[in-house]
Structure formats: C-alpha cells, structure tokens
Amino acid sequence: MTRPFLSIRNIEKTYGRVVAVQDVSLDIAQGEFVTFLGPSGSGKSTTLYAIAGFLQPTRGDVLLGGKSLLSVPSNKRNIGMVFQRYTLFPHLSVADNVAFPLRVRRQPKAEIDAKVAAMLKLVRLETMADRMPAQMSGGQQQRVALARALAYDPPILLMDEPLSALDKKLREEIQIEIKRIHNETGVTILYVTHDQEEALRLSDRIALFNAGRIEQLGTGHDLYEKPASRFVAGFIGNSNFLHGKLSRSDRSITLPDGTAIQGVALDKVGPGQGDVSIMIRPDHFRLHNGEAAPRLVGTVTDTTYLGEYTQLTVLTAWGGALSVRLPPDDRASPVEKGQSIALTCAPLDVRAF
C-alpha cells in the first residue's frame, strides 16, 4: 500500500470544554487539491492551522512523508500559506515581496532573481515587478501573495479563504488562475472555503466539515449525487426536503398527497417503518409526459427564465413549495404562473434520510 504524502491522524483541538475539532483523519496524495468546506465554526480553519503549525492539537498527529510535524516549528515546516488578507509588505515592491522568503533562506542573488521572474510569469504579473502593493487591485495583490508562497517550492500550499474579500467576477477569474497554477506546478493544495461553488470548481476532493468533524469526504460529484447525511444534502447544492412515510414491505415512500415512490435508495435510513425525510434536487425534476411513473401535482407560483434553465416555484397539494429547474428539453411550451403541472423524477435521484 502506498504511503500517503500527507496524513492527518485523529486530530482533536479543544479550548476548555469547547471542542473545535474532533477526531479528524484524512490522507492526501502528492499533487492533490483538497478543499476543506463547511460553515463558520465547523473546524476547517483550525485543522488547517494545525497542519501549518500555528496551533498545537490537543490530540492526534500530522505526518508529511511519514514523519510527524508536531515537533517542527511552523517556520521550519516549509509549508506555503496564503490568507484572506494578502499580508504583503507595503514598503516592498512586488518583486521584493516575492523574493522575501528566498532572501530569508539566504539563496544566491542570481537564483533569487531567476525564481522571482519565473513566479511573476506564473501568475502573469511579470510587467508589474516594480509596482508597490498599494498600486495594485485586490486580485493582483492576491496573485502576488500566491507567487510569494510558491517561490521557495513548498511541498504543500495552504490557502485559508484567500478569495473571500473579492467580488464574484474577480473570484471566478482568480479561481481559474489557481486551477491553472496547480496544474502547472503539481503542488499539493489544501484550501479552506465556505463557498460550495468554489469548492466544486477547484477541488479533486472535498472534505465537508460539520461541528468539528468531517461529515463526508469525496469528489464534488459524490457529495452532490450521493450525500452521506441530511446535512451534506442540505449544504451542497440546492435541495427540496419532503416529508414521507416509509413502508419496508414494498420499499416505497408515500408523500402527503398519496404519491408513492418506489426504488428509492434507503442506505441512509435505519431499520423499520415510519417517518422519513427525502431529498430531491431542483434539476432532477422533469415535466410528466404521461408515462406510468410517480408524479407530483402542483401549481406554479413563480417562473424565471435564466437561459440555461427555467426556475420554477411550485406549490404542492399539501402546501409545500418546491424549487424546480427545467432543462431546455422541458421548455418547448413555456410554463406560466398559475398553471397546474405534474412533475416526476427518477427514483434513484431521490435520497431518503
């Protein structure tokens, strides 16, 4: 069995009676891009800081190449770090900011100059070497911070909410740059964010944190299509949660209007019968075409055309509101507000909890 490049083993961090991180374990391959995703206070940044050496875990270990890092000071771990705040030296030029970690390591001037030039080319700022940070936009400053973090060839790059201070358009532009740089350098990246779209766009795998634990670890596809818990289903993507009654005898779930759905995945439901919560993604609904399939009848209360899809709000017979996204093939005849429609979805797209 191949030894993991970075191994986080049963990390726990407590502050008195408050448990910030509890029993977090994760193996990361060299060159992998793993995102720690979750709401505020879920433990993702605390775990990152334990890897960086900014805090000492109460229990557990962090191993790089099979060797523990816990006794190694943060400044000796040779780990790159990019924060939400750019932390550039305001009195130094762009080139001098990038060169700083190399000068601290007393590298020869010729090597420093060559590396600075290479890093600025990597982040596409080679024409701005002589500028001061105050003369640059937020996105440009963050790219300088990224170049500085990569300048000394760290084996791991840690990024803590690096784009949260930027506007949406600029965030998306820098995300593309980060993905390109990751592909070009092959550096192992651990990335913290609360933005699920950002996590889905960037990551090889996502560790979704909740209440100090990893709720689920997997690809974006895994977390979206096969959520391991109701929390994951509600946090990743948009979801409709409906109340139902489970019958184990025929593996069916009956909704409040009497609609029975059979063939639903029940791996997240305990034994026995009774109340269950089911989740259906808005984009998994289709207009009922008359085929023999379970259907939900409702009234359209709102419709918005958004180009790639039409967004509907549908009021069910029992008074619940459904969010529905109709793809192009379901929009030949425009659906109008006040119209009664029937919806269906594949049983395998229904998740029960």
Long-range contacts (C-beta under 8 A, 24 or more apart in sequence): 3-65, 3-66, 4-28, 4-29, 5-29, 5-30, 5-31, 5-32, 5-64, 5-65, 5-155, 5-188, 6-51, 6-62, 6-63, 6-64, 6-156, 6-188, 6-190, 7-61, 7-62, 7-63, 7-64, 7-66, 8-47, 8-50, 8-51, 8-60, 8-62, 9-60, 9-61, 9-62, 9-63, 10-59, 10-60, 10-61, 11-47, 11-50, 11-57, 11-59, 11-60, 11-61, 11-62, 12-57, 12-58, 12-59, 12-60, 13-43, 13-46, 13-50, 13-55, 13-57, 13-58, 14-58, 19-212, 20-46, 20-212, 21-46, 21-47, 21-50, 21-57, 21-212, 21-213, 22-211, 22-212, 22-213, 23-60, 23-213, 24-60, 24-212, 24-213, 24-214, 25-60, 25-214, 26-207, 26-214, 26-217, 28-188, 28-190, 29-188, 30-155, 30-186, 30-188, 31-186, 31-187, 31-188, 32-188, 32-189, 32-204, 32-205, 33-182, 33-188, 33-189, 33-191, 33-202, 33-203, 33-204, 33-205, 34-189, 34-190, 34-191, 34-203, 34-204, 34-205, 34-206, 34-207, 35-190, 35-191, 35-192, 35-193, 35-198, 35-199, 35-202, 35-203, 35-205, 35-206, 35-207, 36-190, 36-191, 36-192, 36-193, 36-207, 36-209, 37-193, 37-194, 37-195, 37-196, 37-199, 37-206, 37-207, 37-208, 37-209, 38-194, 38-208, 38-209, 38-210, 38-215, 38-235, 39-194, 39-210, 39-235, 40-194, 42-209, 42-210, 42-211, 42-212, 43-209, 43-211, 43-212, 43-213, 44-192, 44-207, 44-209, 45-160, 45-161, 45-192, 47-209, 48-158, 48-160, 48-190, 48-192, 51-79, 51-156, 51-158, 51-190, 52-77, 52-79, 52-81, 52-158, 53-77, 53-79, 64-155, 64-156, 78-152, 78-154, 78-155, 79-154, 79-155, 79-156, 79-157, 79-158, 80-149, 80-150, 80-152, 80-154, 80-156, 80-157, 80-158, 80-187, 81-149, 81-157, 81-158, 81-159, 81-160, 82-142, 82-145, 82-146, 82-149, 82-157, 82-158, 82-159, 82-160, 82-162, 83-145, 83-160, 83-161, 83-162, 84-160, 84-161, 84-162, 84-164, 84-165, 85-165, 86-133, 86-138, 86-141, 86-142, 86-144, 86-145, 87-145, 88-133, 88-141, 88-144, 88-145, 88-148, 89-133, 90-132, 90-133, 90-134, 91-132, 92-132, 92-133, 93-129, 93-130, 93-131, 93-132, 94-120, 94-125, 94-128, 94-129, 94-130, 94-131, 94-132, 94-133, 94-136, 94-144, 95-120, 95-129, 95-130, 97-133, 97-144, 97-148, 98-144, 98-147, 98-148, 98-151, 99-151, 100-148, 101-148, 101-151, 101-152, 102-151, 102-152, 105-152, 115-151, 116-151, 119-147, 119-148, 119-150, 119-151, 120-147, 122-147, 122-150, 122-181, 122-184, 122-185, 123-147, 123-177, 123-181, 124-177, 137-170, 138-165, 138-166, 138-170, 139-166, 139-170, 139-173, 139-174, 142-166, 142-174, 143-174, 143-177, 146-177, 146-178, 146-181, 150-181, 150-185, 150-187, 154-187, 155-187, 155-188, 156-187, 156-188, 156-189, 156-190, 157-187, 157-188, 157-189, 157-190, 158-189, 158-190, 158-191, 158-192, 159-189, 159-190, 159-191, 159-192, 160-192, 161-192, 161-193, 161-194, 162-191, 163-193, 163-198, 164-193, 164-194, 164-195, 171-195, 171-198, 175-201, 175-202, 178-202, 196-235, 196-236, 196-237, 200-224, 200-236, 208-232, 208-235, 208-236, 210-235, 224-281, 226-351, 227-279, 227-351, 228-268, 229-268, 229-353, 230-277, 230-279, 230-353, 233-279, 233-351, 233-353, 234-279, 237-281, 238-281, 238-282, 238-323, 239-279, 239-280, 239-281, 239-282, 240-279, 240-280, 240-281, 240-282, 240-322, 240-323, 241-277, 241-278, 241-279, 242-277, 242-278, 242-279, 242-280, 242-320, 243-275, 243-276, 243-277, 244-275, 244-276, 244-277, 244-278, 244-352, 245-273, 245-274, 245-275, 245-276, 246-273, 246-274, 246-275, 246-276, 246-352, 247-273, 248-272, 248-273, 253-278, 253-350, 253-352, 255-296, 255-318, 256-316, 256-317, 256-318, 256-320, 257-296, 257-297, 257-316, 257-317, 257-318, 259-294, 259-295, 259-296, 260-294, 261-294, 261-347, 261-350, 262-294, 262-347, 263-347, 263-348, 264-347, 264-348, 264-350, 264-351, 264-352, 265-348, 265-350, 265-351, 265-352, 266-352, 268-351, 268-352, 268-353, 269-352, 269-353, 276-352, 276-353, 277-352, 277-353, 278-350, 278-351, 278-352, 278-353, 279-350, 279-351, 279-352, 279-353, 280-322, 280-345, 280-349, 280-350, 280-351, 281-349, 282-311, 282-322, 282-323, 282-324, 282-325, 283-309, 283-325, 283-327, 284-345, 284-346, 284-349, 285-322, 285-324, 285-325, 285-326, 285-343, 285-344, 285-345, 286-326, 286-330, 286-343, 286-344, 286-345, 287-326, 287-330, 287-335, 287-341, 287-342, 287-343, 287-344, 288-341, 288-342, 288-343, 288-344, 289-344, 291-344, 293-344, 294-344, 294-347, 295-342, 295-343, 295-344, 296-322, 296-342, 296-343, 296-344, 297-340, 297-341, 297-342, 297-343, 298-322, 298-340, 298-341, 298-343, 299-338, 299-339, 299-340, 299-341, 300-335, 300-336, 300-337, 300-338, 300-339, 300-340, 300-341, 301-337, 301-338, 302-337, 303-334, 303-335, 303-336, 303-337, 310-334, 310-335, 314-341, 314-343
